[in-house]
Amino acid sequence: MIRVELYSAGGQDCPAGFRVSGHTGVRGQSVVCAAVSSACYMAANTITDILCADAEVSERDGYMSVIVRDDDIPKARTILAGLGLHLRQLAEQYPDQIKIHFSEVHQ
């Protein structure tokens, strides 16, 4: 099971980051796991290396967390919104493999 937490900031519906953990299927052979992982890496790399937004990033096998600092949330808003949409659509297609939760990040 892949667990996704999509963060918003300041009591607004403004994307501020995400946390993804878990695996699905046989490790290294799951299309769903690969799709989630690829989307998350693309979002994290775009936020930090292309937009140069200040973000706290943590990753290890089966886990990634990206939390954008308050001042840079407007820079990353579109990327995070796109990732959220993509992950929600995957969760609709694979409800037994992906669960999404929403919460507010406090910085």
Long-range contacts (C-beta under 8 A, 24 or more apart in sequence): 1-96, 1-97, 1-98, 1-99, 2-32, 2-33, 2-36, 2-97, 2-98, 2-99, 3-99, 3-101, 4-36, 4-87, 4-91, 4-98, 4-99, 4-100, 4-101, 5-100, 5-101, 5-102, 5-103, 6-80, 6-84, 6-87, 6-100, 6-101, 6-102, 6-103, 7-67, 7-102, 7-103, 7-104, 7-105, 8-102, 8-103, 8-104, 8-105, 9-70, 9-73, 9-104, 9-105, 9-107, 10-70, 10-104, 11-104, 14-73, 14-77, 15-73, 15-76, 15-77, 15-80, 15-81, 15-83, 15-84, 16-67, 16-68, 16-73, 16-76, 16-80, 16-105, 17-55, 17-65, 17-66, 17-67, 17-68, 17-80, 17-105, 18-43, 18-64, 18-65, 18-66, 18-80, 18-83, 18-84, 18-87, 19-63, 19-64, 19-65, 19-66, 20-63, 20-64, 20-65, 20-87, 21-62, 21-63, 21-64, 22-62, 23-62, 24-94, 24-97, 24-98, 25-97, 32-90, 32-94, 32-97, 32-98, 35-90, 36-87, 36-90, 36-98, 37-64, 39-83, 39-86, 39-87, 40-64, 40-66, 40-83, 43-79, 43-80, 43-82, 43-83, 46-79, 47-75, 47-76, 47-79, 47-80, 51-75, 51-76, 51-79, 67-105, 67-107, 69-107, 70-107
